[in-house]
């Protein structure tokens, strides 16, 4: 009887399935029987066995996809909060509100790197900034006048049912 191929537990069920296929192959099982036992195609088992033969158990382990290299260095990313702390008006924007598009513009200006505004949101989240919704109230707002209008004028102009027994949703 062949011992387990590894003592390190699998990271996920897919990796566990590949390791189990390799173990069954080491025990002399045919590819078709392994595929049936694990509920996968024979082609998948064939690929896993080929990987196991060429690289051993390590080749069957899950690998993280490297993805594209970051366009900003770690040092540049660390500078973003300090840049934003200077304020949006410092960079020529009207109003001191940061939007993702504005931050993308500053990143392009300061570092020469272009990012889509949606990705800028992820960058900001990574450096510890969160979404803030600015108040959109007019500076001239007068709450007393609004309350008086709501109490006096609104009931007079609000639609009323035409008949007393008519249904209405108001």
C-alpha positions in Angstrom: 0.0 0.0 0.0 1.3 3.5 -1.0 1.4 6.1 1.7 -0.4 9.5 1.3 1.4 11.7 -1.2 1.7 14.6 1.2 1.3 15.6 4.8 0.3 19.2 3.9 -3.4 19.6 3.7 -4.9 20.8 0.4 -5.8 24.5 0.1 -9.1 23.9 -1.5 -11.3 21.0 -2.9 -9.8 21.3 -6.4 -6.3 20.8 -5.1 -7.5 17.9 -2.9 -9.0 16.3 -6.0 -5.8 16.5 -8.0 -3.8 15.1 -5.1 -6.3 12.3 -4.7 -6.0 11.5 -8.4 -2.2 11.4 -8.1 -2.5 9.1 -5.1 -4.8 6.7 -6.9 -2.5 6.7 -9.9 0.4 5.8 -7.6 -1.7 2.9 -6.3 -2.1 1.5 -9.8 -5.5 2.7 -10.7 -6.3 3.3 -14.4 -7.1 6.8 -15.6 -10.7 5.8 -16.5 -11.4 4.5 -13.0 -9.8 7.6 -11.4 -12.0 9.8 -13.6 -15.2 7.9 -12.6 -14.3 7.8 -8.9 -13.6 11.6 -8.8 -16.4 12.6 -11.2 -14.1 14.3 -13.7 -13.1 13.7 -17.4 -10.3 11.4 -18.4 -8.6 14.3 -20.0 -8.4 16.1 -16.7 -6.9 13.1 -15.0 -4.4 12.7 -17.9 -3.3 16.3 -17.4 -2.9 15.9 -13.7 -0.9 12.7 -14.0 1.3 14.4 -16.6 1.9 17.3 -14.2 2.6 14.9 -11.4 5.1 13.0 -13.4 7.0 16.1 -14.5 6.9 18.1 -11.2 5.7 15.7 -8.5 3.2 16.7 -5.9 4.3 20.3 -5.9 3.1 20.6 -9.5 -0.4 19.6 -8.4 -0.7 22.2 -5.7 -2.7 25.4 -6.3 -0.8 28.3 -7.6 -1.9 31.9 -7.4 -2.1 33.6 -10.8 0.6 36.2 -11.0 -1.5 38.8 -12.8 -0.1 41.9 -14.2 2.6 43.6 -12.3 1.5 46.7 -10.3 2.0 50.0 -12.2 2.7 51.9 -9.0 5.6 50.9 -6.8 4.9 50.3 -3.1 6.6 53.6 -2.3 4.4 55.5 -4.8 1.2 53.8 -3.3 2.3 54.9 0.1 2.5 58.5 -1.1 -1.1 58.6 -2.2 -2.7 59.5 1.2 -0.2 62.3 1.7 -1.0 63.7 -1.7 -4.7 63.5 -1.1 -4.3 65.1 2.4 -3.1 68.3 0.6 -6.6 68.7 -0.7 -8.2 68.7 -4.1 -8.0 72.5 -4.5 -4.2 72.2 -4.3 -4.3 70.3 -7.6 -6.5 72.8 -9.3 -10.0 71.3 -8.7 -13.0 73.4 -7.7 -14.1 72.3 -4.3 -12.2 70.1 -1.9 -14.0 66.9 -2.7 -12.1 63.9 -4.0 -13.7 61.7 -6.6 -12.1 58.6 -8.2 -11.7 60.5 -11.5 -9.9 63.3 -9.7 -7.6 60.9 -7.9 -6.9 59.1 -11.2 -5.9 62.5 -12.6 -3.6 63.3 -9.7 -1.9 59.8 -10.0 -1.3 60.4 -13.7 0.1 63.9 -13.0 2.3 62.9 -10.2 3.5 59.4 -11.2 2.7 59.2 -15.0 0.5 56.2 -14.5 -3.0 55.9 -15.9 -5.7 54.1 -14.0 -9.4 53.7 -14.7 -11.5 55.5 -12.0 -13.0 52.2 -10.9 -9.6 50.8 -10.2 -8.7 53.9 -8.3 -11.4 53.0 -5.9 -9.6 49.7 -5.1 -6.3 51.5 -4.7 -7.8 53.9 -2.2 -9.4 51.1 -0.3 -6.0 49.4 -0.2 -4.4 52.5 1.4 -7.1 52.8 4.0 -9.4 55.4 2.4 -13.2 54.8 2.4 -16.0 56.2 0.3 -17.4 59.4 1.7 -20.6 61.0 0.4 -20.6 64.7 0.6 -23.6 66.7 1.8 -25.5 68.1 -1.1 -27.5 70.8 0.7 -27.5 74.3 -0.6 -25.7 76.8 1.6 -28.7 79.1 1.3 -31.1 76.5 2.8 -33.5 77.8 5.4 -35.1 74.9 7.3 -37.7 77.2 9.0 -39.0 78.4 5.6 -39.1 74.8 4.3 -41.0 73.6 7.4 -43.6 76.4 7.1 -44.1 75.6 3.4 -44.6 72.0 4.2 -47.2 72.8 6.8 -49.1 75.6 5.1 -48.7 75.4 1.3 -48.2 71.7 0.6 -51.7 70.6 2.0 -53.4 73.2 -0.2 -51.7 72.0 -3.4 -51.7 68.3 -2.6 -54.1 66.3 -4.8 -57.3 65.2 -3.1 -59.8 62.6 -4.2 -62.6 63.9 -6.4 -65.3 61.9 -4.6 -65.6 61.2 -0.9 -65.8 57.4 -1.4 -63.2 57.2 -4.3 -60.2 55.1 -3.5 -56.8 56.9 -3.5 -53.3 56.1 -2.5 -52.3 59.4 -1.1 
